[in-house]
Amino acid sequence: MRGSDVTPGPPPRDRVLVVTPILSLVALVGVIVWLCLRKPDDTLHGLAGSFVITACGTIACYRVSRLAKVPQVAAFWRLWAGSAAALMASTVCATIAVFRGDADMPPYEAASNVISLVLAMVAFRHVPITSRTRLDWVRLLLDGAAVIVAGSVFFGYIVLRTLPDSTRPDGDTLAARSAVGVVGICCLLGLVIFSRAAMSPHGRVDPLALGILAFEPVVGLATVLAFLVGNDLSVTVVSYLGYPLVGLGMCLAAYRQGLVVNIEPRHLRWSFADPLQFLSVAVTAVLVIIVSARDLDLRGRAVIVGAVLIASIIVARQLLSLRENTRALRGIRTQQAELERLALTDNLTGLANRTGFLVELTERLEAGQPSTALFIDIDDFKMVNDTLGPAAADQLLRQVAERLRDNAGHPVTGNAGECVARLGGDEFAILLPTDRPAVAEAAATRFQATVGQPVHAGEQQFLLHASVGIAVAEAGETADEVLRNADIALYAAKESGKASWVRFEPRMRQDMTAHARLAGELHDAILGGQLRLLYQPVYDLVTGRMHGCEALVRWQHPDRGFVSPADFIPVAERSGLIVPLGVWVLREACNQLAEWHATLGTDAVEAVNVNVAVRQLRETGFVDEVAAILSETGLQPRNLIIEVTESSVADGPQVTEALEALHEMGVRLALDDFGTGQSSLSLLRAFPVDVLKLDKSFVDGIADGADRGRLAVAAAVAQLVEYLQLRAVAEGIESQAQLERLRDMGYRYGQGYFMAKPLPPAECGARMAAAPQPV
């Protein structure tokens, strides 16, 4: 996974990269015209054209290095800008050589050419030309060694053959021709490296641009051969056209790279590196025959020729085997690439999966690049999945994935370095190439807006919203740690009310560790008898008699002391311990009610209220478990009232089916905290409710009448209950005035600290047996 998961469109053409090739072409045409019309003593104009074109090459290469967002590509083209600058210096050296009257390429000009070639080859350090295995590196070194040895033999032979006939050759002439030979060897080595880079699946530079750059050593070879074995005309032509052609090639290569500067390149499947190696062997063999044949008779020459022919036949045989092996290896590599793609890609959306995301994040962290991870979770998507079914939900996920991917690669709002992944279910992750919190927070808001756009499943339209956790990678952190920090921040965003983003802070990890420790202790508490139940009475506001009671769990920790339910209930819900905890509460409350019935008889309350979390209702065996507990304790279904919240009822079809099954069994259902949800009235039509419990927030301040809104809601609920023939219980009564006001409104039942706080079983049983208290 590199950059965005979708290949972005071509970037707009850069003006500098357009002007430099045009200017180079104009200058080249001028040089050609000048060569045709020049006077014998005119040299300055031709060399001036060479200087202009190589200067254009320098500017073009440097410009594309500034446009490249991938650091390795930018470094590659910066070195090529240095190579072009060294070539520009070579044109100055050539001018000096012409004025000095040197017929051959002087050593200082050759040195400048060698520097240019070396810089060009060093550039490939930033763009891998082979895989990282030791065998591939050895193979590359052997390829280069074969070309260097063959080139040394070939050019060495030519240099010695073309020296002036004398008993002691002129030292300057030998040095000049040897320097030219070194340039030729570097050109051959450059051809191998350029070819390998164009074929490498690890490269980032465009292969077509590399092919154009390979024009430089080809022109260099032609120039070297012209200087060594050519006549005056060929030397003149290459002297004035060699540098312009190489400079023009650099301009064109930079222009090509600029067109696809931040797009994943497509690599070539054929290389001229292998043929070049065998050509080296063939050239060396021919030289062996030529040199040996001079000093041998006919029989000796026949032996040499025969030996070379046998070696050639063996090489040809090896070539055929190598071709077959290459095809097989190519197939294996294709399969390996496909397996790697499948291992790193999500099948549903085509995005990177968790493994692919971690691989990309690890590469960025190891390279020391700024990174930020966004962890995105679609809120309440399970309800959509339960409502529509898996197929339609997958369709929505594909739409969301496509929009996230498009937003990441958007030329205006997005960033080419943003990588999108699907971690599983409705969870997505985005890798941002930044370590600035403000930029990351702006990106989180942008992607939230993307998720919030309407999506369609068939003819239905949905508005989704997402919570986002942000984790900016710090120095020394691993990819797993960064993603875990983003996950912790996502939990914080969920707890803050969903549809929001939260940036990770170190204290969150401490809170998560504390929650995990508390969860472990809660697990031991459930098994170790540290929990107990208190019972808050529910009174008949007319008769003053206890009508029922609500079971409330309490935790007395051996070391911490009393642990508030506000602290351990959220931990239980997050860790999944709410399921065994809820089973314990249900069984304990039913056992206690059965005991009251046995000891108090008709004085005991008919039913006990037990709170049930949505996680319990999702359990497939919950209804059967309730039936089993009732059977074990000898209670009837009417003796149990299960309290659920409005958010639980709206969780999805699975929860609705469980509640309907309980109601059909005879268990009564109470809607707790009524009035605080967003769809209370609509729930009364779809939910088999028996009891409505008015939330405490509507009871507070009801006596003084200052808040007319509370009065209106409380009165409306009382009338609604009467029309629907339900029971209403007012929660949180704390004064006589509140009680009387509620009773006047029509509320028959209530609970609160004014009547009784949560009581131990014995005290609660004593309240049942006591005479009714006047209210």
C-alpha positions, 0 to 999 in steps of 0.5 A: 500500500503506497499513498492513496489506495486509488491512483490519482489523476495526472498532476497539472503540467509544471511550467518549468518542466515544459519550458526546459525541453522546448528551449533545449530542442530549440538550442539543439536545432541551432547547434545542428544548423551551426554545424552545417554552416559553421566556419572552420575557426568558429567553435564558441557558438556550438559549445554555447548551445551545449552549455544552455541545454545542459543548464536546462537539464540541471534546472529540470531535474532540480524542479522535479525533485521539488515536486516529488512528495516521496522523499526517495524520488526527490533525493534521486532527482536532486542527485541527477540535478548534480549529474547535469551540473557536472555535465554542464561543467564538462561543456566548459572543459570542452571549450577550454580543450578547444581553445588549447587545441587538444585533439582528444578528450583531455583528462579534466573533461573526462573526469567531469564526465566520470563525476556526472556518471557516478552521481547518476549511479549513486542516485539509485541508492535512493531508488532500490534497483534490486530486492534486499536479499543477499543473493540478489545483491551478489547477482547485481555485483557479478553483473557489474563485474562482468561488464567492467572486466569486458569493458576494460579488456575492450577499451584497453585493447582499443586504446593500445591499438590506436596509440601512435606508432613509436617505441615509447608512446607519448604520456599525455596521449596515453593518459587522454585515451585511457581517460576516455576508456574509463568514461566508456567503462562507466557508461557500460556500467550505467547501462546495467544499473539503469536497466535494473532500476527500470525493471525493479518492482521496488523502484519509485521512479517512472521506468519510462523516465529511466529509459530516457535517462539510459540515453546518456550512457548510450550517447557517452559510448558513441562519443568514446568510440568516436574519440578512440577510433573515429575520424575528424568528422565523427569527432567533430560531430560528437564533440558538439552534439554529445552534450546537447543530446544528453542534456535534452534526454535529462530534460525529457526524462524530468518532464516525463517524471513530472507528469506522473510525479506522485503516481505509482509507477508501472515496471518493465518486464524486459531488461537489456542488462542480461543481453549486455552481459552476454554481449560482453562475453562475446566481445571478449571472445572475439578479442581472444581470437584476434589476439591469439591468431597473430602469434600462432600457426594454423593448428594453434588458431584452429584450437583457439577457434574451436575452444571459443566455439565450444564455450559459445555453444555452452553459453548458448545452452545456458542462455536457453536454460536461463530463459526458461528459469527466468519465465518460471521465476517471473511466474513465481514472483507474480504469484508471490505479488498476488499473495502479498496483495491478498494478504494486505488487502481487504476483500470487501472494499479493496482497501488495505487491511489491518496488516497492510496498514501496520506495514505501511505505518511501520515503514514510515516510522522506521524511515523517521517520517511524521505519521498520525493514525486516525481510527474511525468507527461508524456509530451504531452500525450494528443496528443498521446491520441488524435492520438491513441484513449483512448484504445491504450493510456490506453495500453501505460499507463499500460506499463509505470506503470509496468516499474515504478513499476519494477524500484521501486522494482529493487534489484539494482537500486530501493529501497524496500521502494519506492511506486508507484501510479497513481494519474490520467490521465498520472500523477504518483507519487512515494514515496521515503524513503529519505530526501536527495535531491541528492538521490531524484534527482538521483531517478527522473533521473532514473524514467525519463529514465524509462518513456523514454524507447520505448513503443508499442501500437499495431505495433506502437512504441513511445518514451515518456518523462516526467517532474518531480516535487520533494518535500522533506518532511519537519518537520510538513508538511502534506501529502497534503502539500508535494504533493502540493509542488511536483505539484508546482515543476512539473509546474516549470519543465514544464515551463522550457522546459519539459523533466526535473525535478525541486526540490521544493523551498519555493519561488515557493509557493510564485510565485504560490500564486502571480500567483493565485492572478494575475489570480483573478485580471485578471478575474475581469479585463476581466469583469471590462473593464481594458483591451484594444487592440492596433493594430500593422500595417502590411505594404506592403513593396513595396507600403508602404500602410498599408495592415493589423493589428494585435490585441494585448491585454494590461492591465492597472491595477488600482493599479499595473499600466501597466501589461506586456502581458509576465506576465499575458498571461502565468497566463491566459493559466495556469488558463484557463482564456485564453478562456474568454480572447481570446473571448473578444479579438476576439469580440473587434477586430472584432467590431473595424474592423467593425467600421473602415469599416463603417467610412473609407470605402475602406481605411480600412484594409481588415482583422484583425489578432487575436492570438488564444491559443491552449486552445481555439482551444480545446474548442468544440464550438470555431468554432461556436463562431467565426461564431457567432461573425462574424455574430454579427459584420457584417464581412465576414470570409475573414475579419479575420486572426487567428494566431496560433503557430506551437506547437498549430497546432501539439497539436492533431486531435481536434485542427486540426479539428477546424482549418480545419473547420475555413479554410473551413468557409473562415477564413484565418490562419497564422502560427506565429513565423515560423521557431522556431518549430521542424516540420515546413515543415511537417506542411505545408503539413498537415496544411491549412495555408494562411500566414507564419510569419517569426519569429523576431529571423531570422530578427535580424542581417539580414542586416549586413549578419554576420549570414549566417544561418539566411540569409539562413533560411529567403531566404528559407522561401521566396522561399518556400512561392512563390512556395506554393503561400502563403503570407509571413510576416516578423516580428520585422523589426527595421531598414531601412536596414532590410526592404530593405534586406527582400524586396530584398529577396522577402518579400512583407509584414512586421511589426515592430517598424521601421514602427509602434509600436502597436497603439490605434484604433484611431491612427491606423485608421488615419494611414489607411486613410493617404497616403502611406509612401515611403519605 
